[in-house]
Amino acid sequence: MKTTQKSMARRTVLALITAAAVAPLMAPAAAFAGTLEQAKAKGKVVIGIQGDNAPWGFVNSSGIQDGLDADIGKAYADYIGVKAEFVPLAVANRIPALMTGKVDILFATMGMTADRAKTIQFSKPYAGNVLSVYGPKDKKIASYDDLRGVSVGVPKSSAMDTAITAGAGSKASILRFDDDAANIQALISGQVEVVGGNQFYGDRLNAASAGKYEAKFDLVTLYNGAGTRPGEKDWNESINSFIDKIKANGELAKIYAKWMKRDVPSFPDSLPDIPFAAK
């Protein structure tokens, strides 16, 4: 009995020593985000971006992050004098990646909502996005009431998810997908009857099946901002100064023309319950 107890005690001590030795090696892999000055010292900023949502953020045929958010992210990296390192994210894990320190900031098609502003710090807006319900042209859908009994696809945890859940409630059968690509494919394959999507869903659906789909009704116009962790004034102030600069010098207009094929929208000076400046 005594031998067994000594053996167990010896194994416990060895396990604790091993855990203590391994923990420091594992910690950097779990989170690597830091302050703005630390990013400058490292020579890179780690940017969370959507991985498959053209033309906002996507991986191109060369395996390189591309799109409006990628160009803005690269321009911001140049602005602070470092290189941009992108981490492609799905809709649902954008905020968790930021809050757990896996990325420094988000340029990830982050629709500015009061609910999200409770968790993260938004910058000033740098893009606009009209969200709508899309479906086959021969299906009558003109309002939330017409979604009664209809299967509706949305990207999980997206602004479309929030809007349709609030507007249709239990009337509709809402199916939630990991990202926009999966949501669009669900409509094309017949898994859902309609989807909630951004202003580029029409182009993507038309490319997949010309003339079959259309926007049914608008949900909301959202503005996109960069996301940082609450209280990190260094990142927030730097990003806001950067956004002011690219609005004023025409750089944002060039990026917008390249990817959006639209003029830069007029941005509000404030949004209810969404502060643009960190306290």
C-alpha positions in Angstrom: 0.0 0.0 0.0 2.8 2.4 1.0 4.7 1.6 -2.2 1.6 2.3 -4.3 1.0 5.7 -2.6 4.7 6.6 -3.1 4.4 5.6 -6.8 1.2 7.7 -7.2 2.8 10.7 -5.5 5.9 10.4 -7.7 3.7 10.3 -10.9 1.8 13.4 -9.7 4.9 15.4 -9.1 6.3 14.4 -12.5 3.0 15.4 -14.2 3.1 18.8 -12.5 6.7 19.4 -13.5 5.9 18.4 -17.1 2.9 20.7 -17.2 4.9 23.6 -15.8 7.6 23.1 -18.4 5.2 22.8 -21.4 2.9 25.7 -20.4 5.3 28.5 -21.4 5.9 26.8 -24.8 2.2 26.6 -25.4 1.2 30.1 -24.3 2.5 32.1 -27.3 0.5 29.8 -29.7 -2.7 30.6 -27.9 -2.6 34.3 -28.2 -0.1 36.7 -29.9 -1.9 40.0 -30.1 -0.4 43.0 -28.3 -0.2 46.8 -28.3 0.3 49.0 -31.3 3.9 49.6 -30.1 4.6 45.9 -29.8 3.2 45.4 -33.3 5.6 48.1 -34.6 8.5 46.4 -32.8 7.6 43.1 -34.3 7.2 44.7 -37.7 3.8 43.3 -38.4 0.1 43.7 -37.6 -2.1 40.6 -37.5 -5.4 41.3 -39.2 -8.5 39.2 -39.0 -10.4 39.2 -42.3 -13.2 37.2 -43.9 -11.8 34.2 -45.8 -14.5 33.7 -48.5 -16.7 36.7 -49.0 -15.7 38.4 -52.3 -15.3 41.3 -52.9 -14.9 42.1 -49.2 -12.3 39.6 -48.2 -11.3 36.3 -49.9 -8.3 34.1 -50.8 -7.5 34.5 -54.5 -6.3 31.8 -57.0 -2.7 32.5 -55.9 -3.6 31.7 -52.3 -3.2 35.4 -51.3 -5.8 37.4 -49.2 -7.5 39.8 -51.5 -10.5 42.2 -51.6 -11.6 45.6 -50.3 -10.8 44.7 -46.6 -7.4 43.2 -47.7 -6.4 46.4 -49.5 -7.5 48.6 -46.6 -5.6 46.3 -44.2 -2.5 46.6 -46.3 -2.9 50.3 -46.5 -3.2 50.5 -42.7 -0.1 48.4 -42.3 1.8 50.8 -44.5 0.4 53.7 -42.5 1.9 52.4 -39.3 5.0 51.2 -41.0 4.7 47.4 -40.7 3.7 44.4 -42.8 0.2 43.0 -42.8 -0.4 39.3 -41.8 -3.9 38.1 -42.5 -5.9 35.5 -40.6 -8.9 34.4 -42.7 -12.0 34.0 -40.4 -15.6 32.8 -40.8 -18.4 35.1 -39.7 -19.0 33.5 -36.4 -15.4 33.4 -35.2 -14.4 37.0 -36.0 -15.1 38.4 -32.6 -13.8 35.4 -30.7 -10.5 35.6 -32.6 -10.2 39.2 -31.7 -11.1 38.8 -28.0 -8.9 35.8 -27.4 -5.9 37.7 -28.9 -5.5 35.6 -32.1 -5.5 38.8 -34.1 -4.6 42.4 -33.4 -7.5 44.0 -35.2 -10.4 43.1 -37.5 -11.0 44.4 -41.0 -13.6 41.7 -41.6 -16.8 43.1 -43.0 -17.8 44.0 -39.5 -21.3 45.5 -39.6 -21.6 48.1 -36.9 -24.4 47.1 -34.6 -25.2 48.2 -31.0 -25.1 44.6 -29.9 -21.6 44.0 -31.2 -20.5 47.3 -29.7 -21.1 45.9 -26.3 -18.3 43.4 -26.9 -15.8 45.1 -29.2 -14.6 48.7 -30.0 -15.6 49.9 -33.5 -13.6 52.5 -35.4 -15.2 55.1 -37.6 -17.0 53.5 -40.6 -15.1 53.0 -43.8 -17.7 51.0 -45.9 -21.4 50.6 -46.4 -23.4 47.5 -47.0 -27.1 47.1 -48.0 -28.4 43.8 -46.6 -31.4 42.1 -48.4 -33.4 38.9 -48.7 -32.6 37.1 -52.0 -34.6 34.4 -53.7 -35.9 33.0 -57.0 -37.7 35.5 -59.2 -40.8 33.4 -59.4 -41.2 33.3 -55.6 -43.3 36.1 -54.0 -41.4 37.5 -51.0 -41.9 41.2 -50.2 -41.7 41.4 -46.4 -41.0 39.5 -43.2 -44.7 38.3 -43.3 -44.0 36.4 -46.5 -41.3 34.4 -44.7 -43.9 32.5 -42.8 -43.2 28.8 -43.3 -40.2 29.6 -45.6 -36.7 28.1 -45.1 -34.3 31.0 -44.9 -30.5 30.7 -44.9 -28.2 33.2 -43.1 -24.5 33.3 -42.2 -24.4 32.4 -38.5 -24.0 35.3 -36.1 -24.2 37.8 -39.0 -26.2 41.0 -39.2 -28.5 39.2 -41.6 -29.1 36.5 -38.9 -29.9 39.2 -36.4 -32.3 41.1 -38.7 -34.2 38.1 -39.9 -34.4 36.5 -36.5 -35.9 39.7 -35.1 -38.2 40.4 -38.1 -39.5 36.9 -38.9 -39.0 35.2 -35.5 -40.6 31.7 -35.4 -42.6 32.4 -38.6 -39.6 31.2 -40.7 -37.4 28.2 -40.6 -34.0 29.8 -40.2 -30.9 27.8 -41.1 -27.5 29.1 -40.1 -24.3 28.5 -42.1 -20.7 29.1 -41.3 -20.1 31.7 -44.0 -21.5 33.5 -47.0 -20.3 30.9 -49.5 -22.1 28.1 -47.7 -25.2 30.3 -47.4 -25.2 31.0 -51.2 -24.6 27.4 -52.0 -27.6 26.4 -49.8 -29.9 28.5 -51.9 -28.5 27.3 -55.2 -28.7 23.7 -54.2 -32.3 24.1 -52.9 -31.4 23.5 -49.2 -33.2 26.8 -48.4 -35.8 28.8 -50.3 -34.3 32.3 -49.7 -31.3 33.8 -48.0 -30.3 36.9 -46.2 -27.2 38.5 -47.9 -25.2 41.5 -48.5 -25.3 43.8 -51.6 -23.0 41.5 -53.6 -25.1 38.4 -53.3 -27.0 39.4 -56.5 -23.8 39.4 -58.5 -22.7 36.0 -57.1 -26.0 34.4 -57.6 -26.3 35.7 -61.1 -22.8 34.3 -61.9 -24.0 30.9 -60.7 -27.4 30.9 -62.4 -28.0 33.9 -64.7 -31.4 35.5 -64.4 -32.8 33.1 -61.7 -32.5 35.2 -58.5 -33.2 38.7 -57.3 -33.3 40.9 -54.2 -36.7 40.6 -52.6 -36.7 43.3 -49.9 -34.1 45.2 -48.0 -33.3 44.4 -44.4 -31.0 47.2 -43.3 -28.1 49.4 -44.4 -25.1 48.7 -42.3 -21.8 50.5 -42.0 -18.6 48.5 -41.6 -15.9 49.5 -39.2 -12.6 48.1 -38.0 -12.8 46.1 -34.7 -10.5 46.3 -31.7 -10.7 45.2 -28.1 -12.4 47.6 -25.7 -10.1 50.1 -24.0 -7.2 49.7 -26.5 -7.0 53.4 -27.4 -3.7 53.0 -29.2 -5.2 50.8 -31.9 -8.5 52.6 -32.1 -7.0 56.1 -32.4 -4.5 54.9 -35.0 -7.2 53.3 -37.1 -9.4 56.3 -36.9 -6.6 58.6 -38.0 -5.9 56.3 -40.8 -9.5 56.2 -42.0 -9.6 60.0 -41.9 -6.5 60.1 -44.0 -7.7 57.7 -46.7 -11.1 59.4 -46.9 -9.4 62.8 -47.4 -6.6 61.8 -49.9 -8.8 59.7 -52.2 -7.2 56.4 -51.4 -10.5 55.0 -50.0 -12.3 56.1 -53.2 -9.8 54.2 -55.4 -10.1 51.0 -53.3 -13.9 51.4 -53.4 -14.0 51.9 -57.2 -11.7 48.8 -57.6 -13.8 46.4 -55.5 -17.2 47.9 -55.0 -17.7 49.4 -58.4 -19.5 52.2 -56.5 -18.8 55.6 -55.1 -17.8 55.8 -51.4 -21.1 56.4 -49.5 -21.7 59.3 -47.1 -20.8 58.1 -43.6 -22.7 59.2 -40.4 -20.8 61.2 -37.8 -22.3 59.0 -35.1 -24.5 55.9 -34.7 -26.8 55.2 -31.8 -25.1 53.2 -29.0 -22.0 52.7 -31.2 -19.1 54.8 -30.1 -16.3 55.3 -32.6 -13.7 56.3 -30.0 -12.3 54.1 -27.2 -12.5 55.5 -23.6 
